[in-house]
Amino acid sequence: MIELTFLTRPECGLCDAALFVVRKVQRLYPFAVQEVDISSPGNEKWLDAYSEHIPVILCDGNEVCRHRVNEADFRRFISRRIDSCSNVPKADQ
């Protein structure tokens, strides 16, 4: 399953809008989202890297998007990612 990291912080309007798009697409495609509040203790590395650039969506540590999430582009990314994962032979084959 695809696992995304969603970097956010409290009272972030762009984060709320981006998460709305992510959750909408998640109803259509199977993927997991871990929300990370970059302002929480222990998340200093994320705060240092992205303090003025949230929201940020990461997949396998790579940035997928930041600030605004375009639904069509995000759906395309998820669809392609699912397709590429499904083309990998299973271990028992």
C-alpha positions in Angstrom: 0.0 0.0 0.0 1.1 3.5 -0.7 2.0 5.5 2.4 2.1 9.3 2.3 3.4 11.7 4.9 1.3 14.9 5.2 3.2 17.7 6.9 1.0 20.2 8.5 0.6 22.5 11.5 -2.4 23.9 13.5 -4.4 26.8 12.1 -3.1 26.4 8.5 -5.8 27.1 6.0 -3.8 25.7 3.1 -3.3 22.5 5.1 -7.0 22.1 5.7 -7.7 22.6 2.0 -5.0 20.2 0.9 -6.1 17.6 3.4 -9.6 17.9 2.1 -8.3 17.0 -1.4 -6.2 14.1 -0.1 -9.1 12.6 1.8 -11.4 13.0 -1.2 -8.9 11.1 -3.4 -8.4 8.5 -0.7 -12.1 7.5 -1.0 -11.2 6.4 -4.6 -7.8 4.9 -4.2 -6.2 2.8 -1.4 -3.4 4.7 0.3 -2.4 5.6 3.9 -1.7 9.1 5.1 0.3 9.9 8.2 -0.3 13.5 9.4 2.7 15.1 11.0 2.4 18.4 12.9 5.8 20.0 12.2 5.3 22.3 15.2 5.1 19.4 17.7 8.1 18.5 19.9 10.3 15.9 18.2 9.5 17.2 14.7 12.2 19.8 14.5 13.8 18.3 11.4 10.5 18.8 9.5 10.1 22.3 11.0 13.6 23.3 9.9 13.1 21.9 6.4 9.5 23.1 5.7 8.5 25.8 8.2 7.2 28.2 5.5 6.3 25.6 2.9 3.5 23.6 4.4 1.5 21.7 3.6 3.9 19.2 2.1 3.1 15.7 0.9 5.9 13.1 0.9 5.9 9.7 -0.6 8.9 7.5 0.3 10.7 10.6 1.5 10.3 12.4 -1.8 8.2 15.5 -2.1 5.0 15.0 -4.1 3.6 18.5 -3.7 3.6 21.6 -1.4 1.3 24.4 -0.7 -1.8 23.8 -2.8 -2.9 20.3 -3.9 -4.4 20.1 -7.4 -6.9 17.3 -7.3 -6.4 16.1 -10.9 -2.6 16.1 -10.5 -2.8 14.3 -7.2 -5.2 11.7 -8.5 -2.9 11.1 -11.5 0.1 10.7 -9.2 -1.8 8.2 -6.9 -3.1 6.2 -9.9 0.3 5.9 -11.5 1.9 5.0 -8.2 -0.7 2.2 -7.7 -0.2 1.0 -11.3 3.6 0.9 -10.8 3.2 -1.1 -7.6 0.8 -3.6 -9.1 3.3 -4.3 -11.9 5.9 -5.6 -9.5 5.9 -9.4 -9.3 4.8 -10.8 -6.0 7.4 -12.8 -4.0 5.5 -16.0 -4.3 5.4 -15.9 -8.2 
